[in-house]
Amino acid sequence: MRLRFWSASALAAGFVTALVFVRPIFGQDAGPAPATNPKTEAAAPAVEKAKGRAIDLKLAIAGLGSKGCEVDVKPGNPTCVFRPQTLRVKADGQVTVSLKEVEIRGADRNCSIALTIREDGQPAKTIYRGYRVAAVARPGTAESFLCCLSSPSKVAAVAGSTPAATRR
């Protein structure tokens, strides 16, 4: 009986000692505030104004008809936040989408984008693409990514021309 009481009290004393002595060693306690530099205080609001980063997404859509198509660009998942856009793409299929104030919330730095292509006479086709952005955004520059896609009419033509027996 005495031995059990002694071991329980020793365990409790060890726990209290660990809280008192080990916690300050690892810097968990808040100490005095560091001295501030007036030059860095003036520059701090300029850094806070730059929300997110800029990304240029170059779209190349193959097989568009003479009327072109409309493309909706939206975030692919909640870890990437930017303002959705709708663009009209001409028959050549080349367009650059400038995404401003892109905020990456995930630790993996992936920017997921959902592209919905709407072409006359075809059902809407949504394609998801993901890009890994740089760890640190350079101010005043935009990262650029290329995205090659097939139009819904080209995919429908290829799917309709192959016999069912050879389709995999």
C-alpha positions in Angstrom: 0.0 0.0 0.0 2.8 2.4 0.9 4.6 1.6 -2.3 1.6 2.5 -4.5 1.2 5.8 -2.7 4.9 6.6 -3.1 4.9 5.8 -6.8 1.8 8.0 -7.4 3.3 10.9 -5.6 6.7 10.6 -7.4 4.9 10.5 -10.7 2.9 13.7 -9.8 6.1 15.4 -8.7 7.9 14.5 -11.9 5.0 15.9 -13.9 5.0 19.2 -12.1 8.8 19.4 -12.4 8.6 18.8 -16.1 6.0 21.6 -16.5 8.1 24.1 -14.5 11.5 23.4 -16.0 11.0 21.9 -19.4 8.4 24.3 -20.8 10.6 27.5 -20.7 13.4 25.6 -22.3 11.4 25.1 -25.5 10.3 28.7 -25.7 6.6 28.2 -25.0 6.3 31.1 -22.6 5.9 34.5 -24.0 8.7 36.8 -23.0 9.1 40.5 -23.5 8.1 41.9 -26.9 11.1 42.3 -29.3 12.2 45.8 -30.1 10.5 47.2 -33.2 12.3 48.9 -36.0 10.6 52.0 -37.4 11.7 51.2 -40.9 10.1 47.7 -40.9 6.9 49.1 -39.4 6.5 51.5 -42.3 7.1 48.6 -44.8 4.6 46.2 -43.1 1.4 47.7 -44.5 2.8 47.4 -48.0 3.3 43.7 -47.5 -0.2 43.2 -46.1 -1.8 44.9 -49.2 -0.4 42.3 -51.5 -3.0 39.6 -51.0 -2.1 36.3 -52.6 -0.3 35.9 -55.9 -0.8 36.3 -59.6 -1.0 33.3 -62.0 -1.3 33.4 -65.8 -3.0 30.3 -67.2 -2.4 29.8 -70.9 -5.2 27.7 -72.4 -4.8 25.8 -75.7 -8.1 24.1 -76.7 -7.9 21.8 -79.7 -10.7 21.1 -82.1 -13.0 24.1 -81.6 -15.6 25.0 -84.2 -15.8 28.3 -86.0 -17.9 29.8 -83.2 -15.4 29.0 -80.5 -16.6 28.3 -76.9 -17.0 29.7 -73.5 -14.8 28.7 -70.6 -15.6 29.1 -66.9 -12.5 29.2 -64.7 -13.2 28.4 -61.0 -11.2 27.1 -58.0 -11.1 23.3 -58.1 -11.2 22.8 -54.3 -11.3 24.9 -51.1 -7.5 25.1 -50.7 -7.2 27.4 -53.7 -9.2 30.6 -53.6 -9.6 33.2 -56.4 -12.4 35.0 -58.2 -14.2 32.9 -60.8 -14.0 34.1 -64.4 -15.9 33.4 -67.7 -14.1 33.9 -71.0 -15.0 33.7 -74.6 -12.5 31.7 -76.6 -12.1 32.3 -80.4 -11.9 29.5 -83.0 -8.1 29.3 -82.7 -8.4 28.0 -79.1 -5.7 30.2 -77.6 -6.4 32.4 -74.6 -4.5 33.5 -71.5 -6.4 33.8 -68.2 -4.9 36.1 -65.6 -5.8 35.1 -62.1 -5.3 37.8 -59.5 -5.1 37.5 -55.8 -4.8 33.7 -55.7 -4.6 32.5 -52.2 -3.2 29.0 -51.6 -4.4 27.6 -48.2 -2.9 24.2 -48.4 0.5 23.2 -47.2 1.3 21.4 -50.4 1.1 24.6 -52.5 -1.2 23.1 -55.1 -3.5 25.4 -57.1 -6.5 23.4 -58.3 -8.5 24.8 -61.2 -11.9 23.7 -62.6 -12.3 24.5 -66.3 -15.8 24.1 -67.7 -16.0 24.3 -71.5 -19.4 25.2 -73.1 -19.6 24.7 -76.8 -22.8 25.0 -78.9 -24.5 21.7 -79.4 -22.4 19.8 -76.9 -22.8 19.1 -73.2 -20.6 21.1 -70.8 -17.3 19.4 -70.0 -15.5 20.1 -66.7 -11.8 19.4 -66.5 -9.7 19.7 -63.3 -6.1 20.7 -63.4 -3.6 21.2 -60.5 -0.4 23.1 -60.5 2.3 23.4 -57.8 3.2 27.1 -57.2 6.5 28.4 -55.9 7.0 28.5 -52.1 7.5 32.3 -52.1 5.7 34.6 -54.6 7.9 37.2 -56.3 6.3 40.6 -56.0 5.3 42.1 -59.4 5.6 38.8 -61.3 3.0 36.1 -62.3 3.7 32.4 -62.5 2.7 30.9 -65.8 1.2 27.5 -66.6 0.2 25.9 -69.9 -3.0 23.8 -70.1 -3.8 21.8 -73.3 -7.4 20.6 -73.6 -9.7 19.0 -76.2 -13.0 20.5 -77.0 -16.2 18.6 -76.3 -17.0 18.4 -80.1 -13.7 16.8 -80.9 -14.1 14.3 -78.1 -17.6 13.4 -79.3 -16.3 13.0 -82.9 -13.6 10.6 -81.8 -15.9 8.7 -79.5 -18.5 8.3 -82.2 -16.2 7.2 -85.0 -14.7 4.2 -83.3 -16.6 0.9 -83.3 -17.9 -0.3 -79.9 -15.9 -3.5 -80.1 -12.5 -1.7 -80.2 -13.3 0.9 -77.6 -11.4 0.4 -74.4 
